[in-house]
Amino acid sequence: MAKKNAFYAQSGGVTAVINASACGVIETARKHKDKIGKVYAGRNGIIGALTEDLIDTGKDSAAAIAALRYTPSGAFGSCRFKLKGLEENKLQYERLIEVFKAHNIGYFFYNGGGDSADTCLKVSQLSEKLGYPIQAIHVPKTVDNDLPITDCCPGFGSVAKYVAVSVREASFDVASMAKTSTKVFVVEVMGRHAGWIAAAGGLASDKDCELPIIILFPEIAFNKEKFLAQVDATVKKHGYCSVVVSEGVKGEDGKFLSDQGVRDAFGHAQLGGVAPVVANMVKDALGYKFHWAVADYLQRAARHIASRTDVEQAYALGKAAVELALKGENAVMPIIARLSDKPYKWKVGVAQLKHVANVEKMMPRDFISKDGFGITDKCRAYLAPLIKGEDYPFYKDGLPKYVRLKNAAVPRKLGEFKV
Amino acid sequence: MAKKNAFYAQSGGVTAVINASACGVIETARKHKDKIGKVYAGRNGIIGALTEDLIDTGKDSAAAIAALRYTPSGAFGSCRFKLKGLEENKLQYERLIEVFKAHNIGYFFYNGGGDSADTCLKVSQLSEKLGYPIQAIHVPKTVDNDLPITDCCPGFGSVAKYVAVSVREASFDVASMAKTSTKVFVVEVMGRHAGWIAAAGGLASDKDCELPIIILFPEIAFNKEKFLAQVDATVKKHGYCSVVVSEGVKGEDGKFLSDQGVRDAFGHAQLGGVAPVVANMVKDALGYKFHWAVADYLQRAARHIASRTDVEQAYALGKAAVELALKGENAVMPIIARLSDKPYKWKVGVAQLKHVANVEKMMPRDFISKDGFGITDKCRAYLAPLIKGEDYPFYKDGLPKYVRLKNAAVPRKLGEFKV
């Protein structure tokens, strides 16, 4: 096998642990210098490849790369940019191959969600067509936890932990205030289509620490009357309650409870602000004093409370991607395969990208309680191991020490390309 | 000195460390059983005293009381209930004395903010008038950091740390996304009148890790044109920016930028939702894609990222309150006195309540940069030590182990009293 360089890029919304995957890719590649030359990263994701804006990760020290494991966000920049079908957008795919050829790149590691898995698959298909060999490996990442085949997605466990911890803390707070003040606390969490993140709010309550929590899932059509009755009954019984609402909750008419009308580059509706909608419903109908929060980026960037399980899996999948490449694999994605719930055991497996691309994994209906407002024991058994363990970053003067890399540019060899 | 029982109550909005003060009070009282008999807590704050709804903290083990140090919220329940002037509300004050007398209470420890300091002072005055001796000691607590004389208030340092850490993390996130997606991230933080919490967002950026952050303080009248110009210039220079906006920001007309029209029991406007207002201004005028978050209770309940300095001071002031009582002091409040910034040194001092009650400490103008959008070095020197050190709670199965006490009721001796 001739020595080739590798290309790595981050795609879509970043997470608390996507850099841990980058760390796994780069550290593992550095251990195989006989087969993998340089590791180039795309500045701002795939756009960096298209515009030949490559970063030489070799300019960063082993210590800096190791610190990626503790640093949230996308160290090389990410982008929301979906390559369309091969026929519609042949120029872009050909440009990718041209850039890879110019920089002797034989390995394409793409770290993203469902859309990126699709791009990754197409790159490998085109490489075959054009006769320039590229091994395309997808490294899964998404806080939404909606990729198929893999038991879970790196990024999700840490958001889940943030949400579970925060809902527990806020519930304790509301309980203290409920006698004369706030009785209902509403927190909005991410999850455009799938309620995995909202479900994690249910973990805040367990047998050691029962808390009255109502969850609004995007999978369950919102019914105002049923919801208000649930809130009222819960407050009457416990004196207060917390409501965890997914940004993606829709009414029975199929419309988002709150839609700002803005769409992102993938054409997805850009949501936010369902918490105040729900909180005001409670106030208007029941008169309970409320508070509401919208976690937004705070939840997915919260490396300070990352799940150790999640960090380990993110790293392991980055490492596995390189190992799969070295084994000659192509158009695949390393995955987490669960071996047992209790004790939690997992191993790295492999999925074919053709089975991954453009498939969304929703919450199974039996993960949501019959009344639609909570999680079942089955869901709890699935979620609980994913938030296990803490993995604190290092601190200096009270603040986490997050690394910023040099991100040194690789000299260009080709002409300009407009994206 | 005849042996007397003690009464302890929590007042107003709770914090991540008010229970650390409770821990300091109870553990210290337990060490002086020759002088202090039982420690009774008011269930739901002062309402518990008025309605003779007392909790016997003696029913909880040393381990449970020690765990208070790691548990956010108010373990005995708090309340928003301000006793009015002695003349207007003599019945209530007399009732307090009656309850204290019935339960042989000689020490009144009141853990709250400015309103509670005022109540505490009045209790001591009335006790003198009615000839029933009560030593009233106020234990400071407020995330708003707006009490006078004390260098800082327990509760603030932990919110400040949460905000500084979260703004750093979210800024890293936005930086990754800015090329094709979000360029402006807006986070709303607490601080009704004083910008201390918003200022803490400025700590996210330091010489090791510079970040483009714009702060909107309640002390600076909001000027839309200047703000938009600042955002535009910052995005043009850095590619993105984070905006930290205090819930209490007012326009030049003196009106809150966002006022839900709801008022709490103290008559304070109940705010929330200024983040979307500001974010939409940016979108409408500049067209930048935005995200926004409202931290609300998540910030003040976030014991998982509490400041070690804050926890130590909260405990120390609870302990000092008991020690002051044992020395025969009355109508006082233990305070934090700063001895030096670097290295940070502090000691516990004492303030007379008559100098504390109903005085609000605002941010000095020279803590805010000339342009009104940032913090000065002087402010940084003040804030930096307060977020120093981590003090993680214990975890089980990925979640913090927060204690819930028995809160066993003390048998009543008096008739009913309506509040």
Interface residues (C-beta under 8 A of the other chain):
Chain A: Q10 G13 V14 A16 N44 G45 I47 T71 P72 S73 G74 A75 G77 S78 C79 R80 F81 K161 A164 V165 S166 R168 E169 A170 F172 D173 V174 A175 S176 M177 A178 K179 T180 S181 T182 F185 V187 L203 A204 D206 D208 C209 V262 D264 A265 Q270 G272 G273 A275 P276 K283 K289 H291 W292 A293 V294 A295 D296 Y297 L298 R300 A301 A302 R303 H304 I305 S307 T309 A384 I387 K388 G389 E390 Y392 Y395 K396 D397 G398 L399 P400 K401 Y402 R404
Chain B: Q10 G13 V14 A16 N44 G45 I47 T71 P72 S73 G74 A75 G77 S78 C79 R80 F81 K161 A164 V165 S166 R168 E169 A170 F172 D173 V174 A175 S176 M177 A178 K179 T180 S181 T182 F185 V187 L203 A204 D206 D208 C209 V262 D264 A265 Q270 G272 G273 A275 P276 K283 K289 H291 W292 A293 V294 A295 D296 Y297 L298 R300 A301 A302 R303 H304 I305 S307 T309 A384 I387 K388 G389 E390 Y392 Y395 K396 D397 G398 L399 P400 K401 Y402 R404
